[in-house]
Amino acid sequence: MEIKKSKIGSFWVINLTGRLDTSNYGELEKSLIDLIDSGEKELAVDCSGLVYISSSGLRVFLMALKKITQSAGKFHLCCLQNNIHEIFEIAGFTSIFKIFNTVDEALK
């Protein structure tokens, strides 16, 4: 998995490419925690390049959402491919996360 971060307005946009699974979830977890712990309150994760997510990856997203919500922040997901969106639906996460079709929608 590849992680790229960029600041757009008040949001940090995290672009994910590849597979998010047990072999690499710690890297994403550290990136998200570092941003949140440094005081960032608006994160958007662009999943357009994400081709697979395991339960470990789902747990990282849930942890980040919980942590940023405690500081009244925003954690948005966007550009989920159909297979990734289906996993979120099956896990019941579509009602928990704010999911947007595009990065622009997530940043508004």
N, C-alpha and C positions, 0 to 999 in steps of 0.2 A: 504494500500500500504506500502511496505517496500522499503527503500532506503539504499543502501550500497555504500560507496565511497572507491576507492582505487587508488593509484598513480602508473601508469605504464609508465616508461620513463618520457616524458614531459607531458603526458596526465593524467587528472583525469578521471577515468572511474566510471560512476554512474550506478549502477545496480538497475533496478526497478522491483518489483514483486507485482502482484496483479492488482488492479483497480486504475486508475488515473481519479478522477472525482471531482465534486464540494465539496465533503466532505474533500478532502485531498490535493488539488492542491497547497494550500498555503505552505505546508511543502516542496514540491519539489521546488517551486518558491524561498523560502528562502534559501534552500541549494545551488541552482544554483547562485543566486545573491551573496551570501556570498563568493562563490568560485571566481566569476568574480570580485567582488569588492576588493578581497584580492590580485588581480593581476594575477590570473590564466588565461591563454589565450588558453588553449587546453583542451576541454572537449569532452568526448565521452559517449553517453548514450546507455547502453545495455538494449534493450527492450525485451530480450528473455523471461522474466518472466511477461511481461505486458500483461494482458488479456483483458483490456478495457481501452479506453481513451475517455473522453468527450471533448466538445468544450473548457472547462476550461483548460484541460490538453494541448490541442493543443495551446492555447493562451500562456501557460507557455513556451513551446518550442519556439514559435515565439518570445516572449519577450527575452528569453535567447540568441537566435540567433542574434537578432538585437543588443543587448547590447554587446555581445562578438565581433561582426563584427566591431563595432565602435572602438574597441581597436586592430583591425587587428588580432583577434584570430580565432580559429577554433572550430566549434560546429558540431560534427558528431553524427548521429544516426546509430545504428546497431541492427541486429538480430530482426527485426520487424516480428511478426507473421503475417500470411496472412490477418487476419481480421483487424489488426492494419494498415498494409500497405494499405489495401483497403480504410480505412478511410483517410489516408494521400493522396491517389490518388483522392478521391472524393473532398477533401478540396483544392486540387491543390497544396499541400505542397511537392509533390515529386520533383517538379521543383525548389523549394526554398531551401530544405535541402539536405545536402550530406548524403545519406543513403547507408550503407554498409551491406553486408551479414553476416560478422563476426566481432568480436572485433579486431582481428589481422589486417584485412583490414582497419578498421577505424583508427588504430593507425599508419599506414604507411604514 
